[in-house]
Amino acid sequence: MDTGGKATVLIVDDEEALRKVLRKKLLAEGYRCLEAGNAEQALEQLRNNKIDLVTLDVKMPGKSGHELLSEIRAAYPDTAVIMVTAVIETSTAIECMKNGAQDYLCKPFNLDEVILSVNRALEIKRLELEVKKYQQQLEQRVKEQTEEIRKIFLGAIEALIFALEAKDKYTAGHSRAVNKIAMDIGSQLGLSGDELEDLHWGSLLHDVGKIAVDPAIQNKPGKLTPEEYRHVMVHAQIGPRIVSPVVNDKIVEIISHHHDHYDGNGHEQTVSGEEIPLGARILAVADAFDAMTSNRPYRSGMPVSEAKEEIKRYSGSQFDPVVVSAFLEISDTALAEKKRD
């Protein structure tokens, strides 16, 4: 915006004589000028031209200047507005300034004062736009830095999970394997890009809470006691608290509910059925399949076909039937390739 001859001013007034007088003065000062006799004509000019400033009469036939101001502020926020009113209507003009106008003029007015008002309004708008641009740049910089910090933190957590899993040959690669299977199920179900992204991080980080679980209990070569089982299940509460500062609520919910049973009979669960987040229902199937097909100290892993039958058997009780159906669409060969070595 340049007040040295490049700004375009739209004069909106139902009095043609007044428009002509203002136009002549503004042209002499180097401004480009357009005219409108009512609100509809003004909106047409705004749609078809880059308008820097509007002088807007408060009282016009049809839609008033006060009403038109709201539309200009909403649709053309970078355009400055000066309200034009009779002396007895100054309270209305002041109210318009509260609603976004940069200045107001009272009829009859001195033309030199009009130029001062136009220059001032354009300068105010220029400063407003510079501040807005600076804020946007600052917000973008903060957003980029926040995202970079988030990636670093998530990468560190991911690396920690893999390092912890690697200490035990029976859990090594579990999170990666679950992630691959979960993503295949999500694709079968036609999840959106954002939903797949949430599922990706939810499945990779679902066991982060096991940092707080006693390794001796976690890797016990035999059936856990009820007390030991409760201790292991604490990871579903600890994990969400670890990752919540850097992931969205949907990922937190996936991790929180990945051990919930579809029929509501899981460990201390509070929701059931489709109230369980879809990502958690997917993760429950992928997690169970990887556990069943992996070797443990006290048993060998099931063949893929048997594990699929076991998942199918618990469809509708432990697992969501829709998720199970999508899981069963994945071939035995594809599932075998996703198993841990």
RASULPE-V687259 format. One record per residue. N is the residue number from 1. RES is the residue in one letter. BURIAL is I if it has 9 or more other ideal C-beta (glycine too) atoms within 8 Angstrom, else O. D_FIRST is the distance of its C-alpha to the first C-alpha in Angstrom with 1 decimal. Layout:
BEGIN
n->N res->RES burial->BURIAL d_first->D_FIRST
n->N res->RES burial->BURIAL d_first->D_FIRST
END
This chain:
BEGIN
n->1 res->M burial->I d_first->0.0
n->2 res->D burial->O d_first->3.8
n->3 res->T burial->I d_first->6.7
n->4 res->G burial->O d_first->9.1
n->5 res->G burial->O d_first->9.7
n->6 res->K burial->O d_first->7.2
n->7 res->A burial->I d_first->6.0
n->8 res->T burial->I d_first->9.0
n->9 res->V burial->I d_first->11.3
n->10 res->L burial->I d_first->14.4
n->11 res->I burial->I d_first->17.4
n->12 res->V burial->I d_first->20.0
n->13 res->D burial->I d_first->23.4
n->14 res->D burial->O d_first->26.9
n->15 res->E burial->O d_first->27.7
n->16 res->E burial->O d_first->27.0
n->17 res->A burial->O d_first->27.8
n->18 res->L burial->I d_first->25.2
n->19 res->R burial->I d_first->22.5
n->20 res->K burial->O d_first->23.6
n->21 res->V burial->I d_first->23.6
n->22 res->L burial->I d_first->20.0
n->23 res->R burial->I d_first->18.9
n->24 res->K burial->O d_first->20.7
n->25 res->K burial->I d_first->19.3
n->26 res->L burial->I d_first->15.6
n->27 res->L burial->I d_first->16.4
n->28 res->A burial->O d_first->18.1
n->29 res->E burial->O d_first->15.1
n->30 res->G burial->O d_first->13.2
n->31 res->Y burial->I d_first->11.3
n->32 res->R burial->O d_first->12.3
n->33 res->C burial->I d_first->14.5
n->34 res->L burial->I d_first->16.4
n->35 res->E burial->I d_first->19.4
n->36 res->A burial->I d_first->21.5
n->37 res->G burial->I d_first->24.8
n->38 res->N burial->I d_first->25.2
n->39 res->A burial->I d_first->23.9
n->40 res->E burial->O d_first->25.0
n->41 res->Q burial->I d_first->23.3
n->42 res->A burial->I d_first->20.0
n->43 res->L burial->I d_first->20.3
n->44 res->E burial->I d_first->21.2
n->45 res->Q burial->I d_first->18.0
n->46 res->L burial->I d_first->15.9
n->47 res->R burial->O d_first->18.1
n->48 res->N burial->O d_first->17.7
n->49 res->N burial->I d_first->14.1
n->50 res->K burial->O d_first->10.6
n->51 res->I burial->I d_first->9.9
n->52 res->D burial->I d_first->7.0
n->53 res->L burial->I d_first->9.8
n->54 res->V burial->I d_first->13.6
n->55 res->T burial->I d_first->16.2
n->56 res->L burial->I d_first->19.2
n->57 res->D burial->I d_first->22.8
n->58 res->V burial->I d_first->24.9
n->59 res->K burial->O d_first->28.1
n->60 res->M burial->I d_first->28.2
n->61 res->P burial->O d_first->31.0
n->62 res->G burial->O d_first->31.1
n->63 res->K burial->O d_first->28.4
n->64 res->S burial->I d_first->27.1
n->65 res->G burial->I d_first->23.6
n->66 res->H burial->I d_first->24.6
n->67 res->E burial->I d_first->25.4
n->68 res->L burial->I d_first->22.4
n->69 res->L burial->I d_first->20.2
n->70 res->S burial->I d_first->21.9
n->71 res->E burial->I d_first->21.2
n->72 res->I burial->I d_first->17.5
n->73 res->R burial->I d_first->17.3
n->74 res->A burial->O d_first->19.5
n->75 res->A burial->O d_first->18.1
n->76 res->Y burial->O d_first->14.3
n->77 res->P burial->O d_first->13.7
n->78 res->D burial->O d_first->10.0
n->79 res->T burial->I d_first->9.9
n->80 res->A burial->I d_first->10.5
n->81 res->V burial->I d_first->13.9
n->82 res->I burial->I d_first->15.9
n->83 res->M burial->I d_first->19.6
n->84 res->V burial->I d_first->21.9
n->85 res->T burial->I d_first->25.5
n->86 res->A burial->O d_first->28.9
n->87 res->V burial->O d_first->30.1
n->88 res->I burial->O d_first->32.7
n->89 res->E burial->I d_first->30.1
n->90 res->T burial->I d_first->28.1
n->91 res->S burial->O d_first->29.4
n->92 res->T burial->I d_first->27.9
n->93 res->A burial->I d_first->24.4
n->94 res->I burial->I d_first->24.8
n->95 res->E burial->I d_first->25.9
n->96 res->C burial->I d_first->22.7
n->97 res->M burial->I d_first->20.7
n->98 res->K burial->O d_first->22.9
n->99 res->N burial->I d_first->22.0
n->100 res->G burial->O d_first->18.2
n->101 res->A burial->I d_first->17.0
n->102 res->Q burial->I d_first->15.0
n->103 res->D burial->I d_first->17.2
n->104 res->Y burial->I d_first->19.9
n->105 res->L burial->I d_first->21.5
n->106 res->C burial->I d_first->25.2
n->107 res->K burial->I d_first->26.9
n->108 res->P burial->O d_first->28.0
n->109 res->F burial->I d_first->25.1
n->110 res->N burial->O d_first->24.5
n->111 res->L burial->I d_first->21.8
n->112 res->D burial->O d_first->20.8
n->113 res->E burial->I d_first->20.4
n->114 res->V burial->I d_first->18.1
n->115 res->I burial->I d_first->15.7
n->116 res->L burial->O d_first->16.0
n->117 res->S burial->I d_first->15.5
n->118 res->V burial->I d_first->12.3
n->119 res->N burial->I d_first->10.9
n->120 res->R burial->I d_first->12.4
n->121 res->A burial->I d_first->11.3
n->122 res->L burial->I d_first->7.5
n->123 res->E burial->I d_first->8.6
n->124 res->I burial->I d_first->11.0
n->125 res->K burial->I d_first->8.8
n->126 res->R burial->I d_first->6.7
n->127 res->L burial->O d_first->10.3
n->128 res->E burial->O d_first->11.7
n->129 res->L burial->I d_first->9.8
n->130 res->E burial->O d_first->10.8
n->131 res->V burial->O d_first->14.3
n->132 res->K burial->O d_first->14.5
n->133 res->K burial->O d_first->13.8
n->134 res->Y burial->O d_first->16.4
n->135 res->Q burial->O d_first->18.8
n->136 res->Q burial->O d_first->18.7
n->137 res->Q burial->O d_first->19.4
n->138 res->L burial->O d_first->22.1
n->139 res->E burial->O d_first->23.6
n->140 res->Q burial->O d_first->23.8
n->141 res->R burial->O d_first->25.5
n->142 res->V burial->O d_first->27.9
n->143 res->K burial->O d_first->28.6
n->144 res->E burial->O d_first->29.4
n->145 res->Q burial->O d_first->31.6
n->146 res->T burial->O d_first->33.3
n->147 res->E burial->O d_first->34.1
n->148 res->E burial->O d_first->35.5
n->149 res->I burial->I d_first->37.6
n->150 res->R burial->I d_first->38.8
n->151 res->K burial->O d_first->39.9
n->152 res->I burial->O d_first->41.7
n->153 res->F burial->I d_first->43.5
n->154 res->L burial->I d_first->44.4
n->155 res->G burial->O d_first->45.7
n->156 res->A burial->O d_first->47.8
n->157 res->I burial->I d_first->49.3
n->158 res->E burial->I d_first->50.0
n->159 res->A burial->O d_first->51.7
n->160 res->L burial->I d_first->53.7
n->161 res->I burial->I d_first->54.9
n->162 res->F burial->I d_first->56.0
n->163 res->A burial->O d_first->57.7
n->164 res->L burial->I d_first->59.6
n->165 res->E burial->I d_first->60.7
n->166 res->A burial->O d_first->61.8
n->167 res->K burial->O d_first->64.4
n->168 res->D burial->I d_first->66.4
n->169 res->K burial->O d_first->67.2
n->170 res->Y burial->I d_first->67.5
n->171 res->T burial->I d_first->63.9
n->172 res->A burial->I d_first->62.3
n->173 res->G burial->I d_first->59.5
n->174 res->H burial->I d_first->59.7
n->175 res->S burial->I d_first->56.0
n->176 res->R burial->I d_first->55.0
n->177 res->A burial->I d_first->57.7
n->178 res->V burial->I d_first->56.7
n->179 res->N burial->I d_first->53.0
n->180 res->K burial->I d_first->54.1
n->181 res->I burial->I d_first->56.2
n->182 res->A burial->I d_first->53.7
n->183 res->M burial->I d_first->51.0
n->184 res->D burial->I d_first->53.4
n->185 res->I burial->I d_first->54.2
n->186 res->G burial->I d_first->50.6
n->187 res->S burial->I d_first->50.0
n->188 res->Q burial->I d_first->53.1
n->189 res->L burial->I d_first->51.7
n->190 res->G burial->O d_first->48.4
n->191 res->L burial->I d_first->46.2
n->192 res->S burial->O d_first->42.5
n->193 res->G burial->O d_first->40.7
n->194 res->D burial->O d_first->39.7
n->195 res->E burial->I d_first->43.2
n->196 res->L burial->I d_first->44.7
n->197 res->E burial->O d_first->42.5
n->198 res->D burial->I d_first->43.8
n->199 res->L burial->I d_first->47.3
n->200 res->H burial->I d_first->47.0
n->201 res->W burial->I d_first->46.3
n->202 res->G burial->I d_first->48.7
n->203 res->S burial->I d_first->51.5
n->204 res->L burial->I d_first->51.0
n->205 res->L burial->I d_first->50.8
n->206 res->H burial->I d_first->53.3
n->207 res->D burial->I d_first->56.1
n->208 res->V burial->I d_first->54.1
n->209 res->G burial->I d_first->56.0
n->210 res->K burial->I d_first->59.2
n->211 res->I burial->I d_first->58.4
n->212 res->A burial->O d_first->60.0
n->213 res->V burial->I d_first->63.1
n->214 res->D burial->O d_first->66.3
n->215 res->P burial->O d_first->66.9
n->216 res->A burial->O d_first->70.6
n->217 res->I burial->I d_first->70.1
n->218 res->Q burial->I d_first->67.3
n->219 res->N burial->I d_first->69.6
n->220 res->K burial->O d_first->72.9
n->221 res->P burial->O d_first->75.3
n->222 res->G burial->O d_first->76.4
n->223 res->K burial->O d_first->75.6
n->224 res->L burial->I d_first->73.5
n->225 res->T burial->O d_first->74.9
n->226 res->P burial->O d_first->73.0
n->227 res->E burial->O d_first->71.9
n->228 res->E burial->I d_first->70.7
n->229 res->Y burial->I d_first->68.9
n->230 res->R burial->I d_first->67.0
n->231 res->H burial->I d_first->66.1
n->232 res->V burial->I d_first->64.7
n->233 res->M burial->I d_first->62.7
n->234 res->V burial->I d_first->60.8
n->235 res->H burial->I d_first->58.5
n->236 res->A burial->I d_first->56.8
n->237 res->Q burial->I d_first->55.8
n->238 res->I burial->I d_first->55.1
n->239 res->G burial->I d_first->52.9
n->240 res->P burial->I d_first->50.2
n->241 res->R burial->O d_first->49.9
n->242 res->I burial->I d_first->49.5
n->243 res->V burial->I d_first->46.6
n->244 res->S burial->O d_first->44.8
n->245 res->P burial->O d_first->42.3
n->246 res->V burial->O d_first->40.9
n->247 res->V burial->I d_first->41.5
n->248 res->N burial->O d_first->40.6
n->249 res->D burial->O d_first->43.0
n->250 res->K burial->I d_first->44.2
n->251 res->I burial->I d_first->45.5
n->252 res->V burial->I d_first->47.1
n->253 res->E burial->I d_first->48.9
n->254 res->I burial->I d_first->50.1
n->255 res->I burial->I d_first->51.7
n->256 res->S burial->I d_first->53.1
n->257 res->H burial->I d_first->54.9
n->258 res->H burial->I d_first->56.0
n->259 res->H burial->I d_first->59.6
n->260 res->D burial->I d_first->59.6
n->261 res->H burial->I d_first->62.1
n->262 res->Y burial->I d_first->61.2
n->263 res->D burial->I d_first->64.1
n->264 res->G burial->I d_first->63.1
n->265 res->N burial->O d_first->66.1
n->266 res->G burial->I d_first->64.3
n->267 res->H burial->O d_first->64.5
n->268 res->E burial->O d_first->63.2
n->269 res->Q burial->I d_first->60.6
n->270 res->T burial->O d_first->58.9
n->271 res->V burial->I d_first->57.5
n->272 res->S burial->I d_first->59.1
n->273 res->G burial->I d_first->58.5
n->274 res->E burial->O d_first->55.0
n->275 res->E burial->O d_first->53.9
n->276 res->I burial->I d_first->54.1
n->277 res->P burial->I d_first->50.8
n->278 res->L burial->I d_first->51.2
n->279 res->G burial->I d_first->50.3
n->280 res->A burial->I d_first->53.2
n->281 res->R burial->I d_first->55.6
n->282 res->I burial->I d_first->54.8
n->283 res->L burial->I d_first->55.2
n->284 res->A burial->I d_first->58.5
n->285 res->V burial->I d_first->60.0
n->286 res->A burial->I d_first->58.6
n->287 res->D burial->I d_first->59.8
n->288 res->A burial->I d_first->63.3
n->289 res->F burial->I d_first->63.7
n->290 res->D burial->I d_first->63.0
n->291 res->A burial->O d_first->65.3
n->292 res->M burial->I d_first->68.1
n->293 res->T burial->I d_first->67.9
n->294 res->S burial->I d_first->67.8
n->295 res->N burial->O d_first->70.9
n->296 res->R burial->I d_first->71.8
n->297 res->P burial->O d_first->74.6
n->298 res->Y burial->O d_first->76.8
n->299 res->R burial->O d_first->76.1
n->300 res->S burial->O d_first->74.8
n->301 res->G burial->I d_first->71.7
n->302 res->M burial->I d_first->72.2
n->303 res->P burial->O d_first->71.8
n->304 res->V burial->I d_first->68.6
n->305 res->S burial->O d_first->70.5
n->306 res->E burial->I d_first->72.2
n->307 res->A burial->I d_first->69.1
n->308 res->K burial->I d_first->67.4
n->309 res->E burial->O d_first->70.4
n->310 res->E burial->I d_first->70.2
n->311 res->I burial->I d_first->66.5
n->312 res->K burial->I d_first->67.6
n->313 res->R burial->O d_first->70.4
n->314 res->Y burial->I d_first->68.1
n->315 res->S burial->I d_first->65.6
n->316 res->G burial->O d_first->65.1
n->317 res->S burial->I d_first->66.4
n->318 res->Q burial->I d_first->64.7
n->319 res->F burial->I d_first->62.2
n->320 res->D burial->I d_first->59.9
n->321 res->P burial->I d_first->61.7
n->322 res->V burial->O d_first->58.4
n->323 res->V burial->I d_first->57.5
n->324 res->V burial->I d_first->61.1
n->325 res->S burial->I d_first->61.0
n->326 res->A burial->I d_first->57.9
n->327 res->F burial->I d_first->59.5
n->328 res->L burial->I d_first->62.7
n->329 res->E burial->O d_first->60.8
n->330 res->I burial->I d_first->60.2
n->331 res->S burial->O d_first->63.1
n->332 res->D burial->O d_first->65.7
n->333 res->T burial->O d_first->64.8
n->334 res->A burial->I d_first->61.1
n->335 res->L burial->I d_first->62.0
n->336 res->A burial->O d_first->64.6
n->337 res->E burial->O d_first->62.0
n->338 res->K burial->I d_first->59.8
n->339 res->K burial->I d_first->62.7
n->340 res->R burial->I d_first->63.0
n->341 res->D burial->O d_first->65.3
END
